[in-house]
Amino acid sequence: MALLPRVRRALLAAVVAAAVALPLAGAARPSDVPAPVPPAVAPLRADGGPDALAAALEGRYAAERAALREAARTAEEHGARLRAASLRAMAGADRRFLEFDGRDGGRSAEVVGDLARAERIAVLVPGADTGLDSYARFRAGATALQRTLRREFGARSAVVAWLGYRTPATGSAASLTPGRADRAAPRLRSFVEELARIRPGARITLLGHSYGSVVCARAAAGLPVAALVLYGSPGTGSDRAADLRTDAAVWAGRASGDWIADVPHLRVPLPAGGELGFGTDPVEPGFGARRFAAGDGGHSDYLLPGSTPLRNLARIVDGREPERA
């Protein structure tokens, strides 16, 4: 039994060392792919009903498609073929982006479904290693959730894939500290508040995967959402769900094969300020979240078509009771 504390101390020492050393290593990485400044777009308006909103959304989608095509040309000229190919796919005629900015690694918000008439809106916030070059994987999850909502419940729904921040790399210092989540939270709050303004009465659910659950937790206070879902989470930086200061139902789930269960749930002050780690595990009873069954998959398997966690996430988005863990 004495071995476990020693292992935990050794792991903590390694994590602290990484938090000190990795920012220096990160400074030497290649510069980001350049991208043009995105054009200004007019705010979306709530008056006029669904038809007027649908017309306004089509105008927004067209403007963002043009921005994506321009960014793809810039990436191609820079020799970034993978980025250019990803951006060309994102600029397809059937794609609907509310936001796009290719600078600083890229920011975007894509709609899957009919946002103008949606009665259920899910906002997906991704975790580490999600970016424009690997965007297809993120969109596949959003598409799977939307299809499940439509097939299982016939819901008028829309899923928004919100890549509104620069996600950290797995195992990097940024993935072990809340700095990027703190910077992303105001952007997420503003985005969700706009959705609530243009679709008053719609049920909005905020879903955060992995490091994205930290972002959601940081944005949660007073946000007009019906449910907050934390899955594959390393923690939130809060000891209890009540500390999130939200009226939303807080759900948490973790698959039995998810490696994040082995991450120490610690919060350690750093000498230069800030904290290392995210504290209490959201699936622990003491956190106070409602637990849903998340199956036996791995860390990246929560939105796989036909999976237990996908069905339960869809039930939460639709306002139904999921299978409990």
N, C-alpha and C positions, 0 to 999 in steps of 0.2 A: 504493500500500500504506500510505502514511502516513495516509490518510484514515480507515481503520478505527479506529486508536487514538483519534483525535480524536473520532470519533462515539461510541465507547464512553465516553470521558471526559465528553462532553456529556450522554449519557444518564445516567451515574452521578450527575452534578451535579444533573440534574433530579429523579432519584429521591430523592437526599438532601434536596433542597429540599422535595419532597412530604412526606417523612417528618417534617420539622420543622413544615411549615405545616398539613398536614391534620388533626392532632389539634385545632388551634384551630378549624378550620372544623367539625369533627365535633361540637364542644361545642354548636354552635348548632342542631343538628338537632331536629325536633319530638320530643316525648316519646313513649315507646312506648305501644302500646295497653294499657290496664290489663287485668289478668286476676286471677281469684280464686286464693287459695292452694290448691294441689291437696290432696286428701285423702291421709292416710297409708295405705300399703298394706303388707300382710304380706309378708315375704320368701318367695320361692318355695322349695320344698323338693325335694330330689332323691330322697328315699325314697318307696317306694310304686309305682314303675314308671311307664310311660308313661300309663296310664289316670289315675292319681292326679295326675300332672303336667298332663295335659290338662284335668282338672277345675279344678285350681288356676289354670291359665292362663285358662280361660273366666271365672273370677271376676275375675281381674286385668283382662282385656279389658273386661268389663262396667263395672268401676269407672272405667277410663280413658275409656270412652265417655261416662259421666255427667259426668266432669270436662271433656271436650271440649264437651259441650252447654252446660254452665254457662259456660264461657269464651266460647262463641259468643254467648250472651245478653248477657254483659258487653260484648263488643265491639260488638254491635248497639246497645246503650244508649249507648255512647260515640260512635256514628256511624261506626265503622270497618266499612263494609259489606263491603269486600273481605276483611278478616280474618274477619268473621263468616261469610261464605259459605264460605271455605276450611275453617273449623273445623266447620261443619255437615257438609260433605262428609266430613271426617275422622272424624266421629262416626257414620258409617253403620253399619248393623247387620252388614255383612260385613267391617268393618275391625277390626284386632287391634293394639292399642297396649300395649306393656309399660310405657311411661312417657309422661307428658305433663305439661308445666308451661308455661302460657301467658305467664308473666312474663318480663321482660327479653328480649323478642324471641321467646321460645318455645323449648322443648326437647321432643323427642319421640323415641320408638323404636318403629317399627311393624314387625310381623312379616308377611311374605308367605309363606304355606306353613304346614306343620304342624310347629311347633317341638317339640312333645312327642315326636314320633317321628323327627325329622330326624337323619340320619346325616351330612349335609353342611350346614354353617351358614356363610353369607356375611354379613359385617357391612360395609355400605357407609357410608363417612364422606364427606360432601360437602365441596365447596370454597366459594369465595366466592359471595355473592349467593343463597344457599339459605336460605329461611326459611319461616315459616308461610304468608305471602301467595303464595309461589311453590312451595308444597309439592308440587303435583300433578306437576310435572316430575321431582322427585326420586323420588317414588313410582313413576312410570312406568318409570324405570330399574330399580328394584328388582323390579318386576313382570316386566319383560322378561328379567332375569337368571333369575328363578325359573322362568319358562315355558321358557327354553332348557335349564335343568338338567333339568327334568322331561321335555321332549320329546326331547332329544338323548341323555340318559343314563338316564332312568327313575329318577333319584336321589330318595331320600327326603331332601328338602332344605327349608331355610327360608332366606329372605333377610331380613335385618333392616336397615331404613333408619334409621340412627342419626343423628339431628339433635340431638346432645347438647351443642352449644355454639353460641354466637352467632357465626355466620360473618361474616367481614369483607366489605366492599364491594370489588369489583375496583378496583385502582388506589389504594385508600386506604392510609394509613400502616399500618393494622392488617394489611393483606394483604401488606405488605413486610417485616414483622417477626414473630418467633415468639411474641410475647406471648400471643395468644389460643390458640395451639396448646399452649403450656406450661400454660395454665389448664385446657384441655380434656382433656389427656392423663390426669390421674388419674381423671376421670369415665369415660373410655373404658376404661381399665384395669379399673376396678371392674365395669363392665358386661360386658366380655368374660370376666372371671373368674367372674362369676355364670353366664353361659351355659355355661362349662366345668363348673361345679359341678352344674347341673341337667341337663346332657346329657353326662355323662362318656362318653368314647369317641367322641363325634362329632368329625368333622374340621371345624375352624373356620378360616376364611380371613378376613383383615382386608384390605379394599380401600379405599384412599384416593385420591380424585380431587382434583387441583389442590392448594389449600391443605389439603384433608383429608389429603393424603399427609404433610404436615408434622405434623399431629396424630397420625397413625398412627405415624410414626417416633419421635415423642416418647414414645409409649406402649409401644413395642415391646419394650423390655428385659425378658426373662424371661416374656413373655406366652405363655399356653398356646395358641398358634395354629400351624397347620401351614404356612401361607403368608402372606406379607405382600406386597401388590401396590400399587405406586406408579404411577399413570398420570396423564398430563397434569400432571406434577409440576414445581414451580418449584425443587425441591431439598428437602433434608430438614434442613439445618443440620449434617449430618455429612459428612465427606469420603469415607467408605467405608461400604459395607454392613456390614462387620464392626464398625464403631463403633456400630451400632444395638443390639448385644449381644442378639441374638435367635438362637435355634436354628431359626427358621422359614426356609423357602426364600424369598428376597427376589427378587421379580420387578419389572421396570420396563418401561413401554411408552409410546410417544408417537406419535400419528398425524402423518402428514407435513403435514397442513393445520392443525396446532395452533399458534396464535400464541404459546403459551408457550415455544416454542423460541427466540424472540427476546428473552426476558428474560435479562439478564446474570446469570450464575451467580457471584455475589460474596457475600462476607461482610465487612461494613464495621462496625467499632465506632462507636457513636453517642456524641456528647458527654455525653448525659444517662444513658448506660448502655444496655446491650443491644446488639443487632446489627441491621443492615439487610441483607436478603437471606438466602439459604439455601444458598449454596455449591454444591458439586459437582452437576452434572446427573446424576440417577440412571440415565439411559440411556447415559452415557459408560462406556466399558470400564473406566476407572480406578476407577469407583465399586464395581464388583464384583457388580452385580445380574445376574440372568438376564433376558435381553430377550425379550419376546414381540412378535409382529407386531400392530400396532395400526391398520393400514389407512391410508387417506388422508383421513379426515374431519377435522372441526374440534374445538375444545376441548370442546364439549358433546356430541359424537357417539359416545362410547365405548360407551354402553349402548343404542344404537339397535337395534331388532329386526332380525335378519338380518345384522348387521354383523360384520366380521372381529374387531374387538376384543371384542365381546360373546361370540362363540363361544370365543375364546381365554380370556377371563376365566372363562367357565363351565367350561372344561376344567381350569383351575387349581383352581377351587373343588372340582371333582370328584376332584382328585388325579391328573389326566392331564397328559400333556405337551402344551403348546400349540404352535402354529406359531411358530417362532422368527423374530426379526427379523434 
